[in-house]
Amino acid sequence: MPIEILTKEELEIISANTNIEMKDIKQKQPFISEELRTLLPLRDTDKISEAKQPYQRN
């Protein structure tokens, strides 16, 4: 998993649990290992969409 897709909060969690500073984390860890993934909480990936117009059958 590339580190570019992490949010600032997730980067702070990784920085707090490793000896890598926030500004250096993208250079020293271009990808996240399975060990680092276990530190991060699961993301809510359920996206709910609502129709802007009611469905009309023709």
N, C-alpha and C positions, 0 to 999 in steps of 0.2 A: 504494500500500500504506500503510495507516494506521500511524503510529508506535506506537500503543498495543499492538500485538500483538508487539512486539519484547521479547526478554528483556533482563535487566540486562546480560548479557555483550555482547549485540549493540549495546546503547546505548553501552557503554563503547568498543567498536570505532569506532563512528561519532564519538563525542566525541574520541577520540584522533586521528582522521584529519581532523577539521575544527576550526575555531576556536570551537566551541560547547561550553559547559560542560554537564555532565550534568544539572544542575538546570534549565537553560534549554532543553534540546533539544526537549522536547515542545511548548513554546510557540513556538519559532522555526521548527521543522520539523514541522508537523502530518502531513505525508505524506513518504514516502521517494521520492526521485527515482531514476532508473535509475543515476546515478553512485554514489549511496550504496549501492544494492543490490549493486553490483559489489564493494564492500568487505566485505560480509557473506558468511560461508561458507554453503553450501547446508545446509538442514536435512534430517535423516533423517525422512522422513514415512511410512516403512513401519511400519505397526502390525500386529503379529502377535497374533492372538487364539487362545486355546485354549479348548476346550469344557470346561465344568465337569463335565458328565455325558457319558458316551459315547453316541453316537447309536444309537438303537434304531429299526429300521424296524418298523412295525406291520402 
